[in-house]
Amino acid sequence: MLVKVYGSAVFGVEATTITVEVHMDKGIGYHLVGLPDNAIKGSSYRIAAALKNNGLAMPGKKITINMAPADLRKEGSAYDLTLAMGILVASNQINAPEIEDYIIMGELSLDGSLQPIRGALPIAIKAKEDGYKGFFLPIQNAKEAAIVAGLDVYGVENLQDVLDFFSGKRKLEPTVIDTRAEFYKTLDFPEFDFSDVRGQESIKRCMEIAAAGGHNIILIGPPGAGKTMLAKRVPSILPPMTLREALETTKIHSVAGKLKEVGLMNQRPFRSPHHTISNVALVGGGSYPQPGEISMAHNGVLFLDELPEFKRDVLEVMRQPLEDREVTISRAKFTVTYPSSFMLVASMNPSPSGFFNDPGMPNTSSPHEMQRYMSKISGPLLDRIDIHIEVTPVPFEKLADDRKAESSVEIRKRVTAAREIQTLRFQEIENIHYNAQMSSKLIREFCALDEQSKQLLKTAMERLNLSARAYDRILKVSRTIADLDNSEKVISQHIAEAIQYRSLDREGWLG
């Protein structure tokens, strides 16, 4: 007897429907074909134990299973439930004439209970597109899959629940999620709020500008100045995610298996990998490619603390994703692409000792040590960071000040208003949503300067020995400052403020 059941494979952030064909014949044997990996090949032992512990049995016949398309690599243990159901129907242990109307996925424990799977959301989206009636999966993944409207999502705890459904012994209620209600659940009081920060008004202003224009930013200052504390609060002032951004972000975290029981993600992610991270863990990859930290930070913030401590080759692999806002991972037989549009926030000490340019502390680093320390960050990487700002320790008087500082909610209102201006400006331009994404052509179009502003910028570049790479960055940042001021034109005061945010381009920092 030949039976077809359906599962799904995830490549990148997209799913592909997999047809599992189960054929029973005379003889004894278990043959699994269709490019399964070792986890799938080992499924027969899990399935046999699960069936026996639920009053069923592995048929003593020749079982041939084909996972089509046969030239597509399948990996993971999520096909256990699919294979088990196919075997039971093909051996006439259960009667399930409607089984071909459903996608069935789940990892079996030996007692028949189900373990969570990865990629439930993209699988559900594909199931809806292909016209399937419903989707059976572990109950832990039900909320994320139920985000897809028009598809019956059944979260089940064990194999017996699925058997009872198809035999008519039990009626299961599909999981229902109000996607828009989930999306509009917001945190009015973020965990990390700028109202908790004493002093550092100039740094807060700088971060407001960075958030408003989507600019990458690096904080330079001695240990204890508050760089990490400030960086953790950046997500609290970013504009709320759109529904499209929330779905994109949720898909990536679903593929990585990081959602747990959460439904739709409506808060921007904040990722802070340790400086010992490998380049594969940062950008993604592996034998079976998985998203890395930069994709997990999509539509949110990637914070790299102590930037020079990261391996240089790790930092260099970020250059292309920072420019293209996506990561492409190629293997011999397939290529996957993960989105990686994130805001980079980096921090570093100004020298190995941490106290270069600090009049209150001696700098014990030699010129050679300084040069070696700063050379860990390449010029091309700095090219992709719009704002450099020095962070100095807060004096005692401000630390002891009990007055409440401006909250993140108030700052976010101004940031959101500036982003709305940019959305309107770039509405006719594909893949451009905020100022940091502007090309040289768009900079010339939207950052036109009057003579006074041109002269100011020329003088600054000559006197402060600013490099040529600083020119476009200053114009982009000045455009964002103008948007925060609700100014249609970029004027000299916007240029003057933007010039302050290029510390590492000045002579004496990078040699």
C-alpha positions in Angstrom: 0.0 0.0 0.0 1.2 3.5 -0.9 0.4 6.5 1.3 1.5 10.1 1.0 1.8 12.5 4.0 3.3 16.0 4.0 5.9 17.8 5.9 8.1 20.8 5.2 11.8 21.8 5.0 13.1 25.3 5.8 15.9 26.8 3.8 16.9 30.3 4.9 13.6 31.9 6.0 11.5 30.2 3.4 9.8 26.7 3.5 9.5 24.0 0.9 6.7 21.3 1.1 8.1 17.8 1.4 6.1 14.8 0.2 6.7 11.7 2.3 5.7 8.5 0.4 5.4 5.4 2.4 5.2 2.0 0.7 4.5 -1.4 2.3 5.5 -4.6 0.7 6.2 -8.3 1.5 9.5 -8.9 3.3 11.3 -7.2 6.2 13.3 -4.0 6.1 13.3 -0.3 6.6 14.6 1.8 3.7 14.6 5.6 3.9 15.6 7.6 0.8 15.5 11.1 -0.4 18.7 12.7 1.0 17.8 12.4 4.8 20.5 13.4 7.3 21.6 11.2 10.3 18.9 12.7 12.5 16.2 11.5 10.1 17.9 8.1 9.5 17.8 7.5 13.3 14.0 8.2 13.4 13.1 4.6 13.0 14.2 3.8 16.6 12.3 6.7 18.1 9.2 5.8 16.0 9.3 2.2 17.0 9.5 3.0 20.7 6.8 5.7 20.5 4.4 3.3 18.7 5.0 0.5 21.2 4.4 2.8 24.2 1.1 3.9 22.7 -0.3 0.4 22.0 0.8 0.2 18.4 3.6 -1.6 16.6 6.2 -1.1 13.9 4.9 -3.4 11.0 7.0 -6.4 10.3 7.1 -5.7 6.6 9.4 -4.1 4.0 8.9 -0.4 4.5 10.2 2.0 1.8 10.0 5.7 2.5 10.8 8.4 -0.1 11.1 12.1 0.9 10.5 14.1 -2.3 11.9 16.1 -3.9 14.6 13.5 -3.6 17.5 15.8 -4.6 16.8 18.3 -1.8 18.7 17.7 1.5 16.5 17.2 4.5 17.8 17.6 8.0 16.6 17.5 11.6 14.3 15.3 13.7 11.1 17.2 13.0 9.9 14.6 10.5 9.4 11.9 13.2 5.7 12.5 13.4 5.3 12.7 9.6 7.0 9.4 9.1 5.1 7.7 12.0 1.7 8.8 10.6 2.7 7.6 7.2 3.7 4.2 8.5 0.5 3.8 10.6 -1.8 4.6 7.6 0.2 2.5 5.2 0.1 -0.5 7.5 -3.7 -0.1 8.1 -3.3 0.4 11.8 -5.3 3.6 11.5 -7.7 5.0 8.9 -7.1 8.6 8.0 -8.5 9.5 4.6 -8.0 13.2 5.2 -4.3 13.0 6.1 -3.2 14.5 2.8 -5.0 17.8 3.6 -2.5 18.5 6.5 1.1 19.3 7.1 2.4 17.2 10.0 5.6 18.0 11.8 7.1 17.1 15.2 10.0 15.3 17.0 8.9 12.2 18.9 10.1 11.2 22.3 10.2 7.5 23.1 6.9 7.8 25.0 5.2 9.5 22.1 5.3 13.0 23.4 6.4 15.8 21.0 9.3 18.1 21.2 9.3 21.6 19.7 10.6 22.2 16.1 12.3 25.0 14.3 10.8 27.2 11.6 7.1 26.7 12.5 6.1 30.2 11.2 7.6 29.9 7.6 6.2 26.3 7.4 2.7 27.6 8.3 3.0 30.4 5.7 4.0 27.9 3.0 1.1 25.5 4.1 -1.3 28.4 3.6 0.1 29.3 0.2 -0.1 25.7 -1.0 -3.7 25.4 0.1 -3.5 22.9 3.0 -6.4 22.7 5.4 -4.3 22.6 8.6 -1.0 22.1 10.3 -0.2 19.6 13.1 2.8 20.5 15.2 4.0 20.4 18.9 2.0 22.6 21.2 5.0 24.6 22.1 5.1 26.0 18.5 1.4 26.5 18.1 1.3 30.2 18.9 3.9 31.2 16.3 2.3 29.1 13.6 -1.2 30.5 14.5 -0.1 33.9 13.4 -1.0 32.8 9.9 -4.7 33.5 9.3 -6.8 31.0 7.3 -4.9 27.9 8.4 -6.1 25.5 11.1 -3.2 25.1 13.5 -3.4 22.2 15.9 -0.9 22.2 18.7 -0.7 18.7 20.1 1.2 17.2 23.1 1.7 13.7 21.8 1.2 11.1 19.1 -2.0 9.9 20.6 -3.7 13.3 20.2 -3.1 13.1 16.4 -4.3 9.5 16.2 -7.5 10.4 18.1 -8.2 13.3 15.8 -7.9 11.3 12.5 -9.9 8.4 14.0 -12.6 10.7 15.1 -12.3 9.9 18.8 -11.4 13.4 19.8 -12.1 16.8 18.4 -9.2 19.2 18.6 -9.7 23.0 18.6 -7.3 24.9 16.4 -5.1 27.5 18.1 -6.4 31.0 17.4 -4.2 34.1 17.7 -5.4 37.7 17.1 -2.3 38.8 15.1 -3.1 42.5 15.3 -3.8 42.4 19.0 -0.5 40.6 19.6 1.3 43.1 17.5 -0.2 46.1 19.3 0.9 44.8 22.8 3.5 47.3 23.7 5.7 47.9 26.7 5.0 51.4 27.9 7.8 51.1 30.4 10.8 49.5 28.8 13.2 47.5 30.9 16.1 49.8 30.1 15.0 53.5 30.0 17.0 56.6 29.4 15.3 58.2 32.4 17.6 56.1 34.5 20.7 57.7 33.0 22.3 60.6 34.9 24.0 63.2 32.9 25.4 62.3 29.4 23.0 64.7 27.7 25.2 65.0 24.6 25.4 61.2 24.3 21.7 60.9 24.6 21.3 63.5 21.8 23.7 61.6 19.7 21.8 58.3 20.2 18.6 60.1 19.4 20.1 61.1 16.0 21.4 57.7 15.3 18.0 56.1 16.1 16.1 58.7 14.0 18.3 58.0 10.9 19.2 54.4 11.4 22.8 55.3 11.6 25.5 53.0 12.9 27.3 54.4 15.9 30.5 53.8 17.9 31.0 54.9 21.5 34.6 55.7 22.6 35.4 56.1 26.3 37.3 54.8 29.3 36.0 51.9 31.4 33.1 52.8 33.6 32.0 55.8 31.5 28.6 54.1 30.8 29.0 52.9 27.2 27.2 49.6 27.7 24.5 51.1 29.9 23.7 53.6 27.1 23.8 51.0 24.3 21.3 48.8 26.1 18.8 51.6 26.0 18.9 52.2 22.3 16.0 49.8 21.4 13.8 51.7 23.8 13.9 54.8 21.5 13.7 53.1 18.1 10.3 53.5 16.3 7.8 50.8 16.9 8.0 47.9 14.4 5.6 47.7 11.5 3.6 44.5 11.1 5.8 43.6 8.1 9.0 44.0 10.2 7.4 42.0 13.1 6.7 39.1 10.7 10.2 39.2 9.2 11.8 39.2 12.6 9.6 36.4 14.0 10.4 34.2 11.0 14.1 34.5 11.6 13.8 33.7 15.3 11.5 30.9 14.4 14.0 29.3 12.1 16.7 29.6 14.8 14.4 28.0 17.3 14.6 31.0 19.7 10.9 31.8 20.0 9.9 29.3 22.7 6.2 30.0 23.4 6.1 33.6 22.2 3.8 34.4 19.3 4.5 37.5 17.2 7.6 39.5 18.1 6.6 43.1 18.5 9.8 44.4 20.3 12.9 45.2 18.3 15.7 42.6 19.1 18.9 43.5 20.9 21.8 41.1 20.3 25.1 41.4 22.2 27.5 38.6 21.2 30.7 38.1 23.2 34.0 39.2 21.6 35.1 35.6 21.3 32.4 34.8 18.7 33.4 33.1 15.5 32.6 34.5 12.1 30.1 31.7 11.4 28.2 32.4 14.6 28.1 36.1 13.8 27.0 36.0 10.1 25.4 32.5 10.0 26.4 29.3 8.3 27.4 25.8 9.2 26.8 22.5 7.4 23.1 23.2 7.5 23.0 27.0 7.4 21.5 28.7 10.4 21.0 32.5 10.9 23.8 34.2 12.8 23.7 37.1 15.3 23.5 39.8 12.6 20.3 38.2 11.2 18.9 37.7 14.7 19.4 41.4 15.1 17.3 42.1 11.9 15.1 45.2 12.4 16.8 45.8 15.8 20.2 46.5 17.3 23.5 44.6 17.2 25.8 45.7 20.1 29.5 44.9 19.8 31.1 45.7 23.1 34.9 46.2 23.2 35.1 46.3 19.4 38.9 45.9 19.1 38.8 42.7 21.1 36.9 41.0 18.3 39.0 39.0 15.9 39.7 41.1 12.8 38.4 38.5 10.4 35.2 38.4 12.3 34.7 42.1 12.0 35.6 42.0 8.3 32.9 39.6 7.4 30.4 42.2 8.6 31.3 44.6 5.9 29.1 43.1 3.1 26.0 42.6 5.3 26.3 46.2 6.6 26.3 47.4 3.0 23.7 45.0 1.4 21.6 44.5 4.6 21.4 40.7 3.9 23.7 37.7 4.2 24.1 35.1 1.4 25.5 31.7 2.4 26.5 29.4 -0.5 26.9 25.7 -0.4 27.6 23.2 -3.1 24.0 22.4 -3.9 22.1 25.4 -2.6 22.2 29.0 -1.5 20.3 30.7 1.4 19.8 34.3 2.1 19.0 35.8 5.5 18.0 39.5 6.0 20.3 41.5 8.2 19.1 45.1 8.3 20.2 46.1 11.8 21.6 49.2 13.6 25.2 48.6 14.7 26.1 50.0 18.1 29.7 49.5 19.0 31.9 50.5 21.9 35.6 50.6 22.6 38.2 52.0 24.9 40.3 54.8 23.3 43.5 52.9 24.1 44.7 49.5 25.5 44.9 51.1 29.0 41.5 52.7 28.4 42.5 56.2 29.5 43.9 57.9 26.3 42.7 61.6 26.2 41.5 61.4 29.8 43.3 64.3 31.7 42.4 62.7 35.1 44.2 59.4 34.4 47.7 58.6 33.0 47.9 56.9 29.6 50.3 54.0 30.1 50.1 52.7 26.5 53.1 53.3 24.2 52.6 54.7 20.7 53.2 51.2 19.2 50.6 49.7 21.5 48.2 52.4 20.5 48.8 51.8 16.8 48.4 48.1 17.1 45.2 48.5 19.2 43.5 50.9 16.8 44.6 49.0 13.7 42.3 46.1 14.7 39.5 48.2 13.3 39.8 48.6 9.5 39.1 51.7 7.6 36.4 50.0 5.4 34.5 48.9 8.5 34.7 52.5 9.9 33.4 53.7 6.6 30.1 52.0 7.5 29.8 53.7 10.9 28.2 57.1 10.5 28.6 58.5 14.1 31.7 58.4 16.4 31.2 59.9 19.8 33.4 60.2 22.9 31.9 59.2 26.2 33.4 60.7 29.3 32.7 59.7 33.0 29.8 61.4 34.7 30.9 63.8 37.5 29.7 63.1 41.0 27.3 66.1 41.1 25.3 64.7 38.2 25.3 61.2 39.6 23.9 62.4 42.8 21.2 64.5 41.1 17.8 63.0 42.0 15.9 64.8 39.2 14.3 62.4 36.7 15.8 62.6 33.2 13.8 62.5 30.0 12.2 59.1 29.4 12.7 56.9 26.4 9.0 57.3 25.5 9.5 61.0 25.0 12.6 60.6 23.0 11.0 57.9 20.8 8.2 60.3 19.9 10.7 62.6 18.2 12.5 59.7 16.6 9.3 58.3 15.2 8.3 61.7 13.8 11.7 62.0 12.0 11.3 58.5 10.6 7.9 59.4 9.3 9.4 62.3 7.4 12.0 59.9 5.9 9.4 57.3 4.9 7.5 60.0 3.0 10.7 61.3 1.4 11.8 57.8 0.1 8.3 56.4 -0.6 9.0 56.2 -4.4 12.5 54.7 -3.9 12.8 50.9 -3.6 14.6 49.5 -0.5 15.4 52.9 0.9 13.5 53.7 4.2 15.7 56.0 6.2 18.7 58.3 5.8 21.5 55.9 6.6 20.5 53.9 3.5 21.0 56.8 1.1 23.4 56.4 -1.8 25.8 59.1 -3.0 23.2 60.1 -5.7 20.5 60.5 -3.1 22.8 62.4 -0.8 23.3 65.0 -3.6 19.6 65.1 -4.1 18.3 65.4 -0.5 21.3 67.1 1.2 21.9 70.1 -1.0 23.9 72.8 0.9 23.9 76.6 0.7 27.2 78.4 0.4 27.6 79.0 4.1 27.2 75.3 4.9 29.6 74.3 2.1 32.2 76.7 3.5 31.7 75.5 7.0 32.2 71.9 5.9 35.2 72.7 3.9 36.9 74.6 6.8 36.1 71.7 9.2 37.6 69.1 6.9 40.8 71.1 6.5 41.3 72.2 10.1 40.3 68.9 11.7 42.1 66.8 9.1 38.9 64.9 8.5 39.3 62.1 5.9 37.4 62.0 2.6 35.2 59.2 3.9 33.7 61.5 6.5 32.1 63.8 3.9 29.1 61.6 3.0 28.6 60.5 6.6 28.5 64.1 7.8 25.8 64.9 5.2 23.7 61.9 6.1 23.8 62.7 9.8 23.1 66.4 9.1 20.0 65.4 7.1 18.7 63.4 10.1 19.4 66.3 12.4 17.4 68.5 10.0 14.5 66.0 10.1 14.5 66.1 13.9 14.3 69.9 13.6 11.5 69.4 11.1 13.6 71.4 8.6 13.2 70.9 4.9 16.7 72.2 4.2 20.1 71.2 5.7 21.6 74.4 7.1 24.9 75.3 8.7 23.9 74.5 12.3 23.0 71.0 11.3 26.3 70.6 9.5 28.1 72.0 12.6 26.5 69.4 14.9 27.2 66.5 12.5 30.9 67.4 12.3 31.2 66.8 16.0 30.3 63.1 15.5 33.4 62.0 13.6 36.0 61.6 16.4 37.9 58.7 14.8 38.5 60.5 11.6 40.5 63.2 13.3 44.3 63.1 13.2 45.7 61.3 16.2 43.1 58.5 16.6 44.0 56.1 13.7 47.5 57.4 13.0 
